[in-house]
Amino acid sequence: MAKFATNTRRSEHYGQLQRVVDSVFADGGKFVRRLDVVVTAESFDLPDDLDEIIALLPPGTYTRQRLCDQLNSAIGGHAWGQVYGTVE
């Protein structure tokens, strides 16, 4: 019986999206633009999987909660929560 890889092992990049979220809200602002998130994420040199999650953000302005909801939805949709972690 062949064993199939599953998304249960933590990546070395686990928690990187949390660092992106923390960074874009570091100045205490209440809102960020999608472009701010994209540029910040690019500076973290994320793996392709996480770049894909960032690219799925719709254009707009985000509160921290809305940004986290959007990112967590995409992470969950790809079943990458255990691999890369969720954000808050």
Chimera marker file (.cmm) of the C-alpha trace (Angstrom):
<marker_set name="trace">
<marker id="1" x="0.000" y="0.000" z="0.000" r="1" g="1" b="0" radius="0.5"/>
<marker id="2" x="1.472" y="3.326" z="-1.056" r="1" g="1" b="0" radius="0.5"/>
<marker id="3" x="1.729" y="6.148" z="1.420" r="1" g="1" b="0" radius="0.5"/>
<marker id="4" x="0.539" y="9.543" z="0.295" r="1" g="1" b="0" radius="0.5"/>
<marker id="5" x="1.959" y="12.824" z="1.496" r="1" g="1" b="0" radius="0.5"/>
<marker id="6" x="-0.386" y="14.819" z="3.637" r="1" g="1" b="0" radius="0.5"/>
<marker id="7" x="-0.392" y="18.394" z="4.826" r="1" g="1" b="0" radius="0.5"/>
<marker id="8" x="0.424" y="17.507" z="8.414" r="1" g="1" b="0" radius="0.5"/>
<marker id="9" x="4.103" y="18.368" z="8.692" r="1" g="1" b="0" radius="0.5"/>
<marker id="10" x="5.079" y="21.857" z="9.741" r="1" g="1" b="0" radius="0.5"/>
<marker id="11" x="7.055" y="23.752" z="7.192" r="1" g="1" b="0" radius="0.5"/>
<marker id="12" x="10.178" y="25.651" z="8.103" r="1" g="1" b="0" radius="0.5"/>
<marker id="13" x="8.079" y="28.645" z="7.007" r="1" g="1" b="0" radius="0.5"/>
<marker id="14" x="5.407" y="27.991" z="9.644" r="1" g="1" b="0" radius="0.5"/>
<marker id="15" x="4.259" y="31.318" z="11.088" r="1" g="1" b="0" radius="0.5"/>
<marker id="16" x="5.638" y="33.480" z="8.267" r="1" g="1" b="0" radius="0.5"/>
<marker id="17" x="2.206" y="34.830" z="7.344" r="1" g="1" b="0" radius="0.5"/>
<marker id="18" x="1.723" y="35.878" z="10.964" r="1" g="1" b="0" radius="0.5"/>
<marker id="19" x="4.935" y="37.879" z="10.676" r="1" g="1" b="0" radius="0.5"/>
<marker id="20" x="3.562" y="39.558" z="7.538" r="1" g="1" b="0" radius="0.5"/>
<marker id="21" x="0.311" y="40.483" z="9.313" r="1" g="1" b="0" radius="0.5"/>
<marker id="22" x="2.173" y="41.772" z="12.366" r="1" g="1" b="0" radius="0.5"/>
<marker id="23" x="4.471" y="43.795" z="10.142" r="1" g="1" b="0" radius="0.5"/>
<marker id="24" x="1.747" y="45.542" z="8.120" r="1" g="1" b="0" radius="0.5"/>
<marker id="25" x="-0.021" y="46.560" z="11.330" r="1" g="1" b="0" radius="0.5"/>
<marker id="26" x="3.167" y="47.403" z="13.280" r="1" g="1" b="0" radius="0.5"/>
<marker id="27" x="2.560" y="51.151" z="13.095" r="1" g="1" b="0" radius="0.5"/>
<marker id="28" x="-0.749" y="50.807" z="14.916" r="1" g="1" b="0" radius="0.5"/>
<marker id="29" x="-2.876" y="51.727" z="11.911" r="1" g="1" b="0" radius="0.5"/>
<marker id="30" x="-6.396" y="50.391" z="11.672" r="1" g="1" b="0" radius="0.5"/>
<marker id="31" x="-6.389" y="49.731" z="7.918" r="1" g="1" b="0" radius="0.5"/>
<marker id="32" x="-3.985" y="48.426" z="5.281" r="1" g="1" b="0" radius="0.5"/>
<marker id="33" x="-4.293" y="48.200" z="1.536" r="1" g="1" b="0" radius="0.5"/>
<marker id="34" x="-3.814" y="44.964" z="-0.369" r="1" g="1" b="0" radius="0.5"/>
<marker id="35" x="-0.768" y="46.505" z="-2.021" r="1" g="1" b="0" radius="0.5"/>
<marker id="36" x="0.814" y="47.076" z="1.411" r="1" g="1" b="0" radius="0.5"/>
<marker id="37" x="0.335" y="43.396" z="2.227" r="1" g="1" b="0" radius="0.5"/>
<marker id="38" x="1.739" y="42.252" z="-1.122" r="1" g="1" b="0" radius="0.5"/>
<marker id="39" x="4.848" y="44.456" z="-0.868" r="1" g="1" b="0" radius="0.5"/>
<marker id="40" x="5.478" y="43.416" z="2.719" r="1" g="1" b="0" radius="0.5"/>
<marker id="41" x="5.058" y="39.740" z="1.855" r="1" g="1" b="0" radius="0.5"/>
<marker id="42" x="7.536" y="40.121" z="-1.017" r="1" g="1" b="0" radius="0.5"/>
<marker id="43" x="10.122" y="41.466" z="1.419" r="1" g="1" b="0" radius="0.5"/>
<marker id="44" x="9.828" y="38.246" z="3.461" r="1" g="1" b="0" radius="0.5"/>
<marker id="45" x="10.810" y="36.064" z="0.471" r="1" g="1" b="0" radius="0.5"/>
<marker id="46" x="8.008" y="33.588" z="1.129" r="1" g="1" b="0" radius="0.5"/>
<marker id="47" x="7.752" y="30.164" z="-0.503" r="1" g="1" b="0" radius="0.5"/>
<marker id="48" x="5.528" y="29.845" z="-3.566" r="1" g="1" b="0" radius="0.5"/>
<marker id="49" x="2.637" y="28.358" z="-1.563" r="1" g="1" b="0" radius="0.5"/>
<marker id="50" x="2.438" y="31.425" z="0.674" r="1" g="1" b="0" radius="0.5"/>
<marker id="51" x="2.905" y="33.794" z="-2.261" r="1" g="1" b="0" radius="0.5"/>
<marker id="52" x="-0.158" y="32.097" z="-3.729" r="1" g="1" b="0" radius="0.5"/>
<marker id="53" x="-2.153" y="32.798" z="-0.540" r="1" g="1" b="0" radius="0.5"/>
<marker id="54" x="-1.178" y="36.483" z="-0.675" r="1" g="1" b="0" radius="0.5"/>
<marker id="55" x="-2.051" y="36.667" z="-4.382" r="1" g="1" b="0" radius="0.5"/>
<marker id="56" x="-5.577" y="35.443" z="-3.597" r="1" g="1" b="0" radius="0.5"/>
<marker id="57" x="-6.336" y="38.590" z="-1.572" r="1" g="1" b="0" radius="0.5"/>
<marker id="58" x="-8.994" y="40.613" z="-3.370" r="1" g="1" b="0" radius="0.5"/>
<marker id="59" x="-8.204" y="44.288" z="-3.968" r="1" g="1" b="0" radius="0.5"/>
<marker id="60" x="-9.322" y="46.546" z="-1.168" r="1" g="1" b="0" radius="0.5"/>
<marker id="61" x="-8.645" y="47.929" z="2.261" r="1" g="1" b="0" radius="0.5"/>
<marker id="62" x="-8.447" y="45.616" z="5.235" r="1" g="1" b="0" radius="0.5"/>
<marker id="63" x="-8.808" y="45.791" z="8.965" r="1" g="1" b="0" radius="0.5"/>
<marker id="64" x="-6.610" y="43.297" z="10.782" r="1" g="1" b="0" radius="0.5"/>
<marker id="65" x="-9.592" y="41.006" z="11.385" r="1" g="1" b="0" radius="0.5"/>
<marker id="66" x="-10.746" y="41.101" z="7.774" r="1" g="1" b="0" radius="0.5"/>
<marker id="67" x="-7.209" y="40.445" z="6.519" r="1" g="1" b="0" radius="0.5"/>
<marker id="68" x="-6.838" y="37.491" z="8.880" r="1" g="1" b="0" radius="0.5"/>
<marker id="69" x="-10.229" y="36.123" z="7.842" r="1" g="1" b="0" radius="0.5"/>
<marker id="70" x="-9.274" y="36.331" z="4.156" r="1" g="1" b="0" radius="0.5"/>
<marker id="71" x="-5.866" y="34.724" z="4.660" r="1" g="1" b="0" radius="0.5"/>
<marker id="72" x="-7.205" y="32.003" z="6.956" r="1" g="1" b="0" radius="0.5"/>
<marker id="73" x="-9.936" y="31.186" z="4.469" r="1" g="1" b="0" radius="0.5"/>
<marker id="74" x="-7.367" y="30.665" z="1.721" r="1" g="1" b="0" radius="0.5"/>
<marker id="75" x="-5.074" y="28.691" z="4.053" r="1" g="1" b="0" radius="0.5"/>
<marker id="76" x="-7.978" y="26.465" z="5.070" r="1" g="1" b="0" radius="0.5"/>
<marker id="77" x="-9.101" y="26.035" z="1.483" r="1" g="1" b="0" radius="0.5"/>
<marker id="78" x="-5.675" y="24.659" z="0.616" r="1" g="1" b="0" radius="0.5"/>
<marker id="79" x="-5.505" y="22.553" z="3.819" r="1" g="1" b="0" radius="0.5"/>
<marker id="80" x="-2.259" y="24.299" z="4.760" r="1" g="1" b="0" radius="0.5"/>
<marker id="81" x="-3.143" y="25.297" z="8.324" r="1" g="1" b="0" radius="0.5"/>
<marker id="82" x="-0.936" y="22.647" z="9.912" r="1" g="1" b="0" radius="0.5"/>
<marker id="83" x="1.817" y="23.253" z="7.398" r="1" g="1" b="0" radius="0.5"/>
<marker id="84" x="2.075" y="27.063" z="7.533" r="1" g="1" b="0" radius="0.5"/>
<marker id="85" x="-0.161" y="28.078" z="10.433" r="1" g="1" b="0" radius="0.5"/>
<marker id="86" x="-3.076" y="30.479" z="10.529" r="1" g="1" b="0" radius="0.5"/>
<marker id="87" x="-3.008" y="34.173" z="11.410" r="1" g="1" b="0" radius="0.5"/>
<marker id="88" x="-4.656" y="36.307" z="14.052" r="1" g="1" b="0" radius="0.5"/>
<link id1="1" id2="2" r="1" g="1" b="0" radius="0.2"/>
<link id1="2" id2="3" r="1" g="1" b="0" radius="0.2"/>
<link id1="3" id2="4" r="1" g="1" b="0" radius="0.2"/>
<link id1="4" id2="5" r="1" g="1" b="0" radius="0.2"/>
<link id1="5" id2="6" r="1" g="1" b="0" radius="0.2"/>
<link id1="6" id2="7" r="1" g="1" b="0" radius="0.2"/>
<link id1="7" id2="8" r="1" g="1" b="0" radius="0.2"/>
<link id1="8" id2="9" r="1" g="1" b="0" radius="0.2"/>
<link id1="9" id2="10" r="1" g="1" b="0" radius="0.2"/>
<link id1="10" id2="11" r="1" g="1" b="0" radius="0.2"/>
<link id1="11" id2="12" r="1" g="1" b="0" radius="0.2"/>
<link id1="12" id2="13" r="1" g="1" b="0" radius="0.2"/>
<link id1="13" id2="14" r="1" g="1" b="0" radius="0.2"/>
<link id1="14" id2="15" r="1" g="1" b="0" radius="0.2"/>
<link id1="15" id2="16" r="1" g="1" b="0" radius="0.2"/>
<link id1="16" id2="17" r="1" g="1" b="0" radius="0.2"/>
<link id1="17" id2="18" r="1" g="1" b="0" radius="0.2"/>
<link id1="18" id2="19" r="1" g="1" b="0" radius="0.2"/>
<link id1="19" id2="20" r="1" g="1" b="0" radius="0.2"/>
<link id1="20" id2="21" r="1" g="1" b="0" radius="0.2"/>
<link id1="21" id2="22" r="1" g="1" b="0" radius="0.2"/>
<link id1="22" id2="23" r="1" g="1" b="0" radius="0.2"/>
<link id1="23" id2="24" r="1" g="1" b="0" radius="0.2"/>
<link id1="24" id2="25" r="1" g="1" b="0" radius="0.2"/>
<link id1="25" id2="26" r="1" g="1" b="0" radius="0.2"/>
<link id1="26" id2="27" r="1" g="1" b="0" radius="0.2"/>
<link id1="27" id2="28" r="1" g="1" b="0" radius="0.2"/>
<link id1="28" id2="29" r="1" g="1" b="0" radius="0.2"/>
<link id1="29" id2="30" r="1" g="1" b="0" radius="0.2"/>
<link id1="30" id2="31" r="1" g="1" b="0" radius="0.2"/>
<link id1="31" id2="32" r="1" g="1" b="0" radius="0.2"/>
<link id1="32" id2="33" r="1" g="1" b="0" radius="0.2"/>
<link id1="33" id2="34" r="1" g="1" b="0" radius="0.2"/>
<link id1="34" id2="35" r="1" g="1" b="0" radius="0.2"/>
<link id1="35" id2="36" r="1" g="1" b="0" radius="0.2"/>
<link id1="36" id2="37" r="1" g="1" b="0" radius="0.2"/>
<link id1="37" id2="38" r="1" g="1" b="0" radius="0.2"/>
<link id1="38" id2="39" r="1" g="1" b="0" radius="0.2"/>
<link id1="39" id2="40" r="1" g="1" b="0" radius="0.2"/>
<link id1="40" id2="41" r="1" g="1" b="0" radius="0.2"/>
<link id1="41" id2="42" r="1" g="1" b="0" radius="0.2"/>
<link id1="42" id2="43" r="1" g="1" b="0" radius="0.2"/>
<link id1="43" id2="44" r="1" g="1" b="0" radius="0.2"/>
<link id1="44" id2="45" r="1" g="1" b="0" radius="0.2"/>
<link id1="45" id2="46" r="1" g="1" b="0" radius="0.2"/>
<link id1="46" id2="47" r="1" g="1" b="0" radius="0.2"/>
<link id1="47" id2="48" r="1" g="1" b="0" radius="0.2"/>
<link id1="48" id2="49" r="1" g="1" b="0" radius="0.2"/>
<link id1="49" id2="50" r="1" g="1" b="0" radius="0.2"/>
<link id1="50" id2="51" r="1" g="1" b="0" radius="0.2"/>
<link id1="51" id2="52" r="1" g="1" b="0" radius="0.2"/>
<link id1="52" id2="53" r="1" g="1" b="0" radius="0.2"/>
<link id1="53" id2="54" r="1" g="1" b="0" radius="0.2"/>
<link id1="54" id2="55" r="1" g="1" b="0" radius="0.2"/>
<link id1="55" id2="56" r="1" g="1" b="0" radius="0.2"/>
<link id1="56" id2="57" r="1" g="1" b="0" radius="0.2"/>
<link id1="57" id2="58" r="1" g="1" b="0" radius="0.2"/>
<link id1="58" id2="59" r="1" g="1" b="0" radius="0.2"/>
<link id1="59" id2="60" r="1" g="1" b="0" radius="0.2"/>
<link id1="60" id2="61" r="1" g="1" b="0" radius="0.2"/>
<link id1="61" id2="62" r="1" g="1" b="0" radius="0.2"/>
<link id1="62" id2="63" r="1" g="1" b="0" radius="0.2"/>
<link id1="63" id2="64" r="1" g="1" b="0" radius="0.2"/>
<link id1="64" id2="65" r="1" g="1" b="0" radius="0.2"/>
<link id1="65" id2="66" r="1" g="1" b="0" radius="0.2"/>
<link id1="66" id2="67" r="1" g="1" b="0" radius="0.2"/>
<link id1="67" id2="68" r="1" g="1" b="0" radius="0.2"/>
<link id1="68" id2="69" r="1" g="1" b="0" radius="0.2"/>
<link id1="69" id2="70" r="1" g="1" b="0" radius="0.2"/>
<link id1="70" id2="71" r="1" g="1" b="0" radius="0.2"/>
<link id1="71" id2="72" r="1" g="1" b="0" radius="0.2"/>
<link id1="72" id2="73" r="1" g="1" b="0" radius="0.2"/>
<link id1="73" id2="74" r="1" g="1" b="0" radius="0.2"/>
<link id1="74" id2="75" r="1" g="1" b="0" radius="0.2"/>
<link id1="75" id2="76" r="1" g="1" b="0" radius="0.2"/>
<link id1="76" id2="77" r="1" g="1" b="0" radius="0.2"/>
<link id1="77" id2="78" r="1" g="1" b="0" radius="0.2"/>
<link id1="78" id2="79" r="1" g="1" b="0" radius="0.2"/>
<link id1="79" id2="80" r="1" g="1" b="0" radius="0.2"/>
<link id1="80" id2="81" r="1" g="1" b="0" radius="0.2"/>
<link id1="81" id2="82" r="1" g="1" b="0" radius="0.2"/>
<link id1="82" id2="83" r="1" g="1" b="0" radius="0.2"/>
<link id1="83" id2="84" r="1" g="1" b="0" radius="0.2"/>
<link id1="84" id2="85" r="1" g="1" b="0" radius="0.2"/>
<link id1="85" id2="86" r="1" g="1" b="0" radius="0.2"/>
<link id1="86" id2="87" r="1" g="1" b="0" radius="0.2"/>
<link id1="87" id2="88" r="1" g="1" b="0" radius="0.2"/>
</marker_set>
